[in-house]
Every structure is written in structure tokens, then in C-alpha cells.
Amino acid sequence: MREAAAVSTPTQRPQSPTRSDALARAASEVVGGPAGRRIGGAGPWWSAALPVCLALSALLVAVGAVAKHHCRTLGWNSPDQFFHLCYSDAPVVYTSSGLARGLGPYAEGVTLSQPPLTAGLAWLVGRFAPHEVTIAAQRAYFDATAVVVVLATLVVVAAASVAAGRRRSFDVLLVAVCPLLAITGLVSLDLAGVALATAGLACWARRRPVAAGVLLGLAVAARTYPALLLLALLLLALRAGRVRAFATTALAAVVTWLVVDVPVALTSFDGWSAYLTGFFPQRAGYGSLWLLPQLVEQATEATSQDGLPAGAVTVLTLAAWVVWSLLVTVFVLWAPRRPRLPQVAFLLVAGFCVLGSAFPVQASLWLLPLAALAVPRWRDHVVWWVTEALYFGAVWLFIAGQSTPTRGLPPELYAVFVLLRAAGIAWLVVAVVRDARSPARDLVRADGDDDPAGGVLDGAPDRLVVRVA
């Protein structure tokens, strides 16, 4: 048992990354050099961190919409949509799932396989598109999706700014200018779930445990990964002796999830449970490390090219998640100083993504706000961004190659990009672990803060420390 002294949080103006980060300072020369004294405090309102980040993030999503122009004009047709890197789940699912016939999200004949809130949002967006399977209907659905994604992006940025704290508010630039917003933001409606999860973290940072629980419960009803944020809160609450605050948040989250899911499950169990039962069992999907054996078989033209059996993939995935969660648990309780909430949340979600049975391109958006808050170092993010951008192009060319082998990416090269993407996330994981073990290297704590996103955990002494020989 050991207690750590509480850390005081001095009041200072926001820290611009161009003053403290070498890469950001060098890159700022393109737009006139490092920030001056008017940025972030003494300047006009539009020079503050949040307005700047909101504007840049909206611009990135707009760039992503322009990048989808080919498909928006000619339709989302295979393999053309893959060669032009303009694929999007939203319009394709609208015309193929049954929503284009005007049916409800869980009506008979509709195949969405999405959690209730995401399925309901997909249906709601369909109210703004013609109920027909045409290019015009796809275009209208995509345009309505783009509006939802822009709004969700603004919520993510605003919530991440709250969780970052006033002194580190410019760290949210790492969200606002991330290329993922342009290349994957419009692939699906995942950013809606990310917005709810990030808003939940913001409420926790503001010490509103009930509101945090409600938003996290809604986030789990939209995407499953936010449940890991509750696990991160539990681990840190145990270490800091703040279990009561966590229990309040967890109870609010569970009640909210039940309020959303139970009525849907009672009225349409088969449709509701599809996103859960679809996991048991399933073969390895695109982006998964468990797909590598199949890629090797395809590259070597082996007799069997089926890869790992579906049951094996499920068992390996679950086992890997359990082992990773245990490792993170030991790390949280063993680290010389309690890690920050975004650091623990990032580690858990990163393992969930990389070790999963599938790792679609849009799932990287789950990591975006957590990565910015966990390791606000521009060099590390640029490394990650590059690997994600390379994989984004590779996966579509590989899929296109299934129908047009002469123009697609061969399996051996696709395997390289799968590993490269995993390495990019591993780079961030190593950075997070290094900063957590050596708080002096953590840019947030080096500034004198403890855990701006931690809420009741911020500045709290450690009550439980596990020593590993």
C-alpha cells in the first residue's frame, strides 16, 4: 500500500503545440510560424483552441466528402468504388439492407446487424433519401450521412477539448487535423458512437458521474467498444479509492443501456441480437491479424486458402482480449504513478481493435480522441497517421483484386500493410506505456497537471498499488 501526494493544477493559459512540440513548431512555418502571444488567450475569440479545432475538423470532413465525388456521381459500384478509394458503407447498406424500401431498422427483411442507436440513426437518415434502389437515392443518403458525420465530429472535438483541460486544449488539434476524418469519417456512422463516448468522458472530467454514465450507456448502445471505457474507470477507481463515483457512473450506464436495448430486444429479438450473435463464430475479417494465415496461403497458392476456421478465430480473439485486459490491469495497478484515464482507455481500446476478429478502417476512429488525449506528441501521431493512410489505400485495392486480380493488390503486399497498421498502433501503445511509467516524459504531467480528464481521479492519492516482483 502506498499513497501518492495529490498534484496541484496551476492556472495558466493554453499551451500551443508550436511552443512545446518540435514537429508542430517546424510544420507551423507553412502558415506563418509558431503561435504568438495572442493565440489561445489574449487574441480574438476565433483564435482560441476550440473554434480553431472545430473549423479544421469540419474542413477535413468536407475534404473527405469531395474525395468521394466519383462514387457520389456515378454510384457505389464494384470494383470501381474500390479502385477510386471512395467506398462508403452508408449508401451501400442503405440500398442493400432493405432500408431503401422504407422498412424499419429491425423489420423483417432488413439486415443491418448494428446496435440499436446506430441502426435507428441509419433508419432516420434514410428519411431524407428516396425509398428506391437508385444512384440518386444513394447520393441523397450519403449527403444526409455527411451532415450527421459533421455534427458528430464537432461533438467529438468539443468533448475532447473539455477532457483535455484548459491548459492542454490545443492538444485537440491532433483530432481536428487527423487525416482519418477525411479518409474514413464518411465510411460509416461510427463517429456518432465516438461522439457519445467522448461526451461521456467529458462529463466524467467535469465530475458529473450520472451524466457520464448516461452518455456512456448510450455510446454502448451505438457501438460496443465504449464498454471498455467503463473498465478503464473501474481500474483507476480501484487504484485511487474512488469506487463510489465509478459505481454511480456504471449504474447510470447500465440502466441507460437497458432502457434503450430491452424494448428493442422484446419487440424484435432476431434483428436486435444479430450484431451480437454475428460474432459467434466468424472468420477473420479485413484488417485482422488473424487473417494473416489465409493471406499466406493465398500468396503461396496452397491447396487450402481458407485460413483459420471460424471457431478458432473466435477463441483466439476472446483469449487475446482477456490476456490483454489482464496485462493492462496489472500495468494500471503496478505503475509507479497512477496512469491518466485517457492512457488506460487507449490501451484497452487499442488492444480490442488490433486483436479483434476484424479491424475495419472506420474502427480507427474509436482511437482518435483517446490517442490525442493519451499521447499528445505530434511525431507519434504522424507515424500512426501514415500507417493508417497507407492501409486505407491497400485494403480497397486488395478487395478490388478479388474480382480484378490484374489491377488489385496481391495478398502478400496486403499482409505487409496489415502488419504496418498494427505497428503504427503499437508505436502509440509503447509511447503511452513509456509516459505512464515515467511521468516526467508525459507532456501533460510535465506541465504540472495530474489527469485533466480524470474527474474525481484528478489529483487523488493512490490507495492501491500492486508490486510485481
Phi, psi and omega per residue, in radians:
M1 nan 2.445 -3.130
R2 -2.721 2.552 3.085
E3 -2.005 2.390 3.077
A4 -1.827 2.478 -3.134
A5 -1.142 2.481 3.105
A6 -1.149 2.567 -3.104
V7 -1.794 2.193 3.102
S8 -1.392 2.644 -3.103
T9 -1.992 1.783 -3.134
P10 -1.213 2.653 -3.137
T11 -1.622 2.037 3.117
Q12 -2.435 2.874 3.107
R13 -1.224 2.781 3.120
P14 -0.993 2.482 -3.122
Q15 -1.654 2.028 3.090
S16 -1.308 2.386 3.135
P17 -1.107 -0.390 3.131
T18 -1.249 -0.199 3.080
R19 -1.646 -0.423 -3.003
S20 -2.080 -0.255 -3.072
D21 -2.022 2.150 -3.054
A22 -1.083 -0.742 -3.116
L23 -1.177 -0.751 3.105
A24 -1.112 -0.660 3.127
R25 -1.147 -0.725 3.126
A26 -1.181 -0.724 -3.133
A27 -1.185 -0.469 -3.102
S28 -1.170 -0.289 3.120
E29 -1.051 -0.438 3.124
V30 -1.131 -0.560 -3.090
V31 -1.977 0.435 3.010
G32 1.894 0.089 3.063
G33 1.750 3.114 -3.081
P34 -1.041 2.742 -3.141
A35 -1.100 2.470 3.106
G36 -1.652 -2.896 -3.058
R37 -1.239 -0.327 -3.115
R38 -1.469 -0.234 -3.115
I39 -1.396 2.240 3.008
G40 1.530 -0.275 -3.125
G41 -2.580 -1.047 -3.034
A42 -1.520 -0.186 -3.080
G43 -1.492 -3.069 3.090
P44 -1.130 2.900 -3.042
W45 -1.038 -0.590 -3.078
W46 -1.303 -0.127 3.091
S47 -1.596 -0.073 3.104
A48 -1.205 2.870 -3.025
A49 -1.077 -0.839 -3.020
L50 -1.116 -0.866 3.105
P51 -1.022 -0.700 3.131
V52 -1.097 -0.801 -3.107
C53 -1.174 -0.689 3.112
L54 -1.080 -0.783 -3.128
A55 -1.122 -0.761 -3.116
L56 -1.169 -0.687 -3.130
S57 -1.165 -0.713 3.088
A58 -1.099 -0.665 3.107
L59 -1.110 -0.710 3.134
L60 -1.104 -0.727 3.109
V61 -1.135 -0.661 3.097
A62 -1.106 -0.684 3.071
V63 -1.083 -0.697 3.096
G64 -1.093 -0.665 3.106
A65 -1.141 -0.708 3.099
V66 -1.109 -0.654 3.140
A67 -1.129 -0.366 3.114
K68 -1.594 0.218 -3.021
H69 -1.040 -0.691 -3.105
H70 -1.033 -0.866 -3.140
C71 -1.207 -0.640 -3.132
R72 -1.112 -0.534 -3.116
T73 -1.467 -0.781 -3.012
L74 -1.823 -0.089 -3.133
G75 1.702 2.806 -3.125
W76 -1.625 1.544 -3.073
N77 -2.035 2.490 3.122
S78 -1.613 2.530 -0.060
P79 -1.570 0.138 -3.063
D80 -0.975 -0.718 -3.083
Q81 -1.137 -0.447 3.134
F82 -1.456 -0.704 3.119
F83 -1.126 -0.553 3.132
H84 -1.635 0.115 3.059
L85 0.936 0.665 -3.103
C86 -2.101 0.334 -3.138
Y87 -1.088 2.522 3.024
S88 -2.553 2.297 3.086
D89 -1.056 -0.653 -2.947
A90 -0.976 -1.045 -3.115
P91 -1.209 -0.560 -3.134
V92 -1.170 -0.804 3.139
V93 -1.168 -0.606 -3.134
Y94 -1.027 -0.773 -3.082
T95 -1.531 -0.212 -3.100
S96 -1.885 -0.316 -3.037
S97 -1.544 -0.339 -3.059
G98 1.976 -0.214 3.119
L99 -1.096 -0.559 -3.120
A100 -1.182 -0.169 3.068
R101 -1.618 0.104 3.106
G102 1.446 0.237 -3.120
L103 -1.443 2.808 3.106
G104 -1.285 2.922 -3.047
P105 -1.102 -0.472 -3.137
Y106 -2.134 0.403 3.119
A107 -1.239 2.758 3.099
E108 -1.075 2.276 -3.110
G109 1.678 -0.100 3.096
V110 -1.772 2.247 -3.113
T111 -2.112 1.555 3.128
L112 -1.761 -0.697 -3.101
S113 0.933 0.862 3.141
Q114 -2.246 2.658 3.038
P115 -1.050 2.807 -2.982
P116 -0.954 -0.832 -3.072
L117 -1.168 -0.704 3.107
T118 -1.181 -0.719 3.101
A119 -1.104 -0.752 3.115
G120 -1.123 -0.669 3.106
L121 -1.164 -0.706 3.089
A122 -1.053 -0.708 3.095
W123 -1.164 -0.727 -3.124
L124 -1.112 -0.735 3.095
V125 -1.048 -0.598 3.130
G126 -1.132 -0.299 3.084
R127 -1.179 -0.288 -3.110
F128 -1.788 0.223 3.137
A129 -2.255 2.650 3.090
P130 -1.071 2.545 3.098
H131 -1.535 1.301 -3.127
E132 -2.776 2.706 -3.142
V133 -1.672 1.441 -3.121
T134 -2.426 2.910 3.063
I135 -1.105 -0.674 3.127
A136 -1.081 -0.688 3.114
A137 -1.165 -0.747 3.089
Q138 -1.050 -0.751 -3.121
R139 -1.108 -0.776 3.141
A140 -1.131 -0.694 3.129
Y141 -1.157 -0.727 3.110
F142 -1.092 -0.746 -3.138
D143 -1.097 -0.738 3.107
A144 -1.148 -0.660 3.074
T145 -1.081 -0.687 -3.140
A146 -1.069 -0.663 3.105
V147 -1.122 -0.776 3.118
V148 -1.087 -0.737 -3.119
V149 -1.140 -0.698 3.096
V150 -1.067 -0.825 3.125
L151 -1.070 -0.750 3.119
A152 -1.105 -0.698 3.125
T153 -1.079 -0.743 3.120
L154 -1.098 -0.668 3.091
V155 -1.143 -0.753 3.118
V156 -1.016 -0.832 -3.108
V157 -1.122 -0.808 -3.132
A158 -1.105 -0.759 -3.131
A159 -1.178 -0.704 3.109
A160 -1.119 -0.590 3.098
S161 -1.121 -0.714 3.090
V162 -1.115 -0.792 -3.122
A163 -1.168 -0.479 -3.131
A164 -1.275 -0.460 -3.082
G165 1.536 2.781 -3.032
R166 -1.093 -0.745 -3.053
R167 -1.232 -0.426 -3.123
R168 -1.958 0.403 -3.042
S169 -1.103 -0.479 3.133
F170 -1.296 -0.161 3.036
D171 -1.088 -0.393 -3.122
V172 -1.212 -0.204 2.980
L173 -0.990 -0.503 3.114
L174 -1.152 -0.410 3.003
V175 -1.466 -0.805 -2.988
A176 -1.127 -0.581 -3.084
V177 -1.870 0.194 -3.129
C178 -1.203 2.244 3.130
P179 -1.044 -0.340 3.121
L180 -1.026 -0.574 3.123
L181 -1.080 -0.621 -3.117
A182 -1.430 -0.704 -2.991
I183 -1.577 -0.498 -3.098
T184 -2.142 -0.187 -3.073
G185 -0.994 -0.614 -3.083
L186 -1.738 0.197 3.090
V187 -1.262 -0.544 -3.075
S188 -2.720 -2.990 3.088
L189 -1.717 0.341 -3.079
D190 -1.041 -0.539 -3.097
L191 -1.114 -0.386 3.076
A192 -1.140 -0.765 3.077
G193 -1.154 -0.673 3.102
V194 -1.103 -0.663 3.129
A195 -1.096 -0.780 3.118
L196 -1.114 -0.754 -3.136
A197 -1.118 -0.759 -3.124
T198 -1.195 -0.649 3.068
A199 -1.102 -0.634 3.069
G200 -1.085 -0.742 3.082
L201 -1.106 -0.662 3.129
A202 -1.112 -0.724 3.104
C203 -1.144 -0.685 3.069
W204 -1.087 -0.720 3.121
A205 -1.068 -0.584 3.116
R206 -1.519 0.156 3.075
R207 1.109 0.780 3.032
R208 -2.079 1.404 -2.992
P209 -1.115 -0.627 -3.130
V210 -1.197 -0.834 3.110
A211 -1.058 -0.686 3.108
A212 -1.084 -0.743 3.132
G213 -1.132 -0.735 3.127
V214 -1.072 -0.805 -3.117
L215 -1.185 -0.675 3.101
L216 -1.197 -0.612 3.051
G217 -1.101 -0.738 3.068
L218 -1.125 -0.658 3.139
A219 -1.112 -0.717 3.108
V220 -1.152 -0.556 3.090
A221 -1.290 -0.198 3.092
A222 -1.788 -0.669 3.097
R223 -2.539 2.648 -3.065
T224 -1.443 -0.430 -2.995
Y225 -1.090 -0.511 -3.128
P226 -1.052 -0.263 3.038
A227 -1.027 -0.487 3.116
L228 -1.209 -0.462 3.076
L229 -1.159 -0.616 3.056
L230 -1.161 -0.649 3.077
L231 -1.117 -0.711 3.094
A232 -1.067 -0.749 3.107
L233 -1.095 -0.697 3.135
L234 -1.083 -0.829 -3.103
L235 -1.076 -0.754 -3.119
L236 -1.280 -0.582 3.088
A237 -1.144 -0.660 3.081
L238 -1.094 -0.753 -3.100
R239 -1.192 -0.641 -3.077
A240 -1.641 -0.059 -3.114
G241 1.219 0.596 -3.141
R242 -2.029 0.789 -3.049
V243 -1.178 -0.573 -3.101
R244 -1.098 -0.764 3.125
A245 -1.103 -0.726 3.100
F246 -1.105 -0.747 -3.110
A247 -1.048 -0.675 3.100
T248 -1.086 -0.798 3.138
T249 -1.151 -0.784 -3.118
A250 -1.099 -0.730 3.134
L251 -1.111 -0.753 3.111
A252 -1.105 -0.648 3.133
A253 -1.174 -0.782 -3.124
V254 -1.124 -0.779 3.138
V255 -1.087 -0.758 3.132
T256 -1.083 -0.786 3.138
W257 -1.080 -0.738 3.134
L258 -1.126 -0.702 3.141
V259 -1.074 -0.644 -3.129
V260 -1.378 -0.811 -2.955
D261 -1.473 -0.675 -3.030
V262 -1.060 -0.825 3.120
P263 -1.035 -0.668 3.122
V264 -1.170 -0.750 -3.138
A265 -1.105 -0.643 -3.122
L266 -1.254 -0.557 -3.090
T267 -1.580 -0.485 -3.116
S268 -2.626 1.279 -3.018
F269 -1.106 -0.771 -3.095
D270 -1.077 -0.783 3.137
G271 -1.185 -0.696 -3.127
W272 -1.181 -0.730 -3.021
S273 -1.400 -0.090 -3.063
A274 -1.062 -0.638 -3.108
Y275 -1.282 -0.306 3.083
L276 -1.601 -0.851 -3.101
T277 -1.235 -0.375 3.125
G278 -1.112 -0.323 3.140
F279 -1.356 -0.386 -3.030
F280 -2.052 1.952 -0.370
P281 -1.663 2.949 3.054
Q282 -2.616 2.677 3.117
R283 -1.369 2.879 3.129
A284 -1.104 2.357 -3.135
G285 -1.776 3.132 -3.126
Y286 -1.053 2.408 3.112
G287 1.549 -0.242 -3.076
S288 -1.407 2.508 3.043
L289 -1.158 -0.447 3.135
W290 -1.269 -0.132 3.072
L291 -1.438 -0.263 -3.046
L292 -1.024 -0.740 3.099
P293 -1.003 -0.694 3.124
Q294 -1.173 -0.663 3.116
L295 -1.148 -0.670 3.087
V296 -1.120 -0.748 3.116
E297 -1.084 -0.719 3.121
Q298 -1.166 -0.678 -3.116
A299 -1.187 -0.616 -3.118
T300 -1.606 0.038 -3.133
E301 0.939 0.793 3.119
A302 -1.179 2.840 -3.134
T303 -1.033 -0.826 3.080
S304 -1.775 2.307 3.128
Q305 -2.172 0.518 -3.096
D306 -1.580 -0.233 -3.133
G307 1.222 -2.673 -3.108
L308 -1.243 2.462 3.069
P309 -1.081 2.725 -3.096
A310 -1.025 -0.756 3.135
G311 -1.087 -0.669 3.136
A312 -1.155 -0.693 3.121
V313 -1.080 -0.758 3.133
T314 -1.089 -0.807 -3.129
V315 -1.123 -0.784 3.135
L316 -1.090 -0.720 3.138
T317 -1.103 -0.866 -3.129
L318 -1.097 -0.731 3.129
A319 -1.111 -0.740 3.140
A320 -1.121 -0.706 3.112
W321 -1.115 -0.730 -3.141
V322 -1.115 -0.803 -3.133
V323 -1.090 -0.770 -3.128
W324 -1.115 -0.747 3.134
S325 -1.090 -0.675 3.093
L326 -1.154 -0.709 3.107
L327 -1.094 -0.755 3.120
V328 -1.144 -0.668 3.112
T329 -1.057 -0.838 3.116
V330 -1.064 -0.734 -3.124
F331 -1.098 -0.750 -3.112
V332 -1.110 -0.728 -3.097
L333 -1.443 -0.255 -3.058
W334 -1.798 -0.427 -3.077
A335 -0.961 2.528 -3.089
P336 -1.030 -0.483 3.062
R337 -2.376 2.507 -3.077
R338 -0.998 2.191 3.099
P339 -1.091 2.765 3.076
R340 -1.309 2.689 -3.111
L341 -0.979 -0.831 3.128
P342 -1.077 -0.536 3.121
Q343 -1.137 -0.811 -3.124
V344 -1.188 -0.754 3.129
A345 -1.068 -0.718 3.128
F346 -1.111 -0.769 -3.136
L347 -1.039 -0.771 -3.116
L348 -1.159 -0.798 -3.103
V349 -1.229 -0.637 3.106
A350 -1.070 -0.764 3.099
G351 -1.132 -0.673 3.106
F352 -1.051 -0.706 -3.123
C353 -1.252 -0.951 -3.010
V354 -1.177 -0.606 -3.079
L355 -1.633 0.052 -3.093
G356 -1.300 2.914 3.130
S357 -1.287 -0.254 3.032
A358 -2.643 2.593 -3.140
F359 -2.444 1.326 -3.115
P360 -1.134 2.805 -3.049
V361 -1.045 -0.645 -3.069
Q362 -1.254 -0.303 3.138
A363 -1.159 -0.375 3.092
S364 -1.124 -0.379 3.085
L365 -1.110 -0.456 3.101
W366 -1.067 -0.581 -3.073
L367 -1.436 -0.326 -2.931
L368 -0.992 -1.032 -3.129
P369 -1.172 -0.586 3.133
L370 -1.149 -0.719 3.134
A371 -1.126 -0.718 -3.137
A372 -1.105 -0.661 -3.139
L373 -1.402 -0.532 -3.059
A374 -1.384 -0.747 -3.085
V375 -2.417 1.417 -3.062
P376 -1.368 0.956 -3.137
R377 -2.063 2.104 -2.970
W378 -1.113 -0.652 -3.139
R379 -1.019 -0.799 -3.120
D380 -1.116 -0.672 3.138
H381 -1.227 -0.666 3.119
V382 -1.083 -0.709 3.077
V383 -1.013 -0.815 3.137
W384 -1.115 -0.789 -3.120
W385 -1.020 -0.737 -3.120
V386 -1.098 -0.769 -3.128
T387 -1.154 -0.650 3.112
E388 -1.171 -0.731 -3.132
A389 -1.138 -0.713 3.119
L390 -1.143 -0.725 3.124
Y391 -1.153 -0.660 -3.131
F392 -0.973 -0.803 3.102
G393 -1.203 -0.652 -3.063
A394 -1.172 -0.730 -3.049
V395 -1.165 -0.662 3.134
W396 -1.220 -0.654 3.106
L397 -1.205 -0.575 3.088
F398 -1.190 -0.764 3.111
I399 -1.097 -0.721 3.119
A400 -1.088 -0.574 -3.133
G401 -1.184 -0.274 3.103
Q402 -1.159 -0.530 3.123
S403 -1.848 -0.410 3.136
T404 -2.308 1.342 -3.032
P405 -1.002 -0.561 -3.064
T406 -1.224 -0.339 -3.113
R407 -1.968 -0.153 -3.063
G408 -1.591 3.112 3.128
L409 -1.543 2.272 3.137
P410 -1.214 2.730 -3.054
P411 -1.052 -0.607 -3.110
E412 -1.151 -0.635 3.102
L413 -1.282 -0.661 3.092
Y414 -1.083 -0.665 3.100
A415 -1.063 -0.657 3.108
V416 -1.077 -0.751 -3.116
F417 -1.244 -0.548 3.039
V418 -1.078 -0.801 3.123
L419 -1.166 -0.656 3.138
L420 -1.117 -0.714 3.106
R421 -1.122 -0.760 3.098
A422 -1.084 -0.630 3.122
A423 -1.169 -0.620 3.102
G424 -1.098 -0.719 3.097
I425 -1.239 -0.665 3.090
A426 -1.069 -0.598 3.091
W427 -1.020 -0.802 3.115
L428 -1.160 -0.679 3.120
V429 -1.051 -0.787 3.119
V430 -1.074 -0.710 3.126
A431 -1.108 -0.714 3.133
V432 -1.143 -0.809 3.140
V433 -1.088 -0.737 3.126
R434 -1.081 -0.784 -3.135
D435 -1.172 -0.649 -3.133
A436 -1.205 -0.619 3.127
R437 -1.339 -0.497 3.131
S438 -2.202 1.458 -3.050
P439 -0.957 -0.420 3.136
A440 -1.139 -0.413 3.118
R441 -1.502 -0.260 -3.141
D442 -1.302 2.066 -3.075
L443 -1.066 -0.565 -3.141
V444 -1.208 -0.844 -3.101
R445 -1.337 -0.442 3.066
A446 -1.147 -0.429 3.101
D447 -1.405 -0.116 3.124
G448 1.834 -0.106 3.082
D449 -1.423 2.852 3.040
D450 -1.802 -1.209 -3.131
D451 -2.658 1.454 -3.070
P452 -0.985 -0.529 3.127
A453 -1.529 -0.033 -2.992
G454 -1.386 -0.240 -3.120
G455 1.068 -2.120 3.141
V456 -1.168 -0.251 3.103
L457 -1.401 -0.364 -3.064
D458 -1.123 2.057 3.135
G459 1.366 0.006 -3.114
A460 -1.288 2.504 3.083
P461 -1.284 2.713 3.092
D462 -1.343 2.269 3.104
R463 -1.807 -0.411 -3.096
L464 -2.366 2.118 3.085
V465 -2.298 2.219 3.127
V466 -1.770 2.252 3.114
R467 -1.762 2.189 3.122
V468 -1.842 2.114 -3.106
A469 -1.176 nan nan
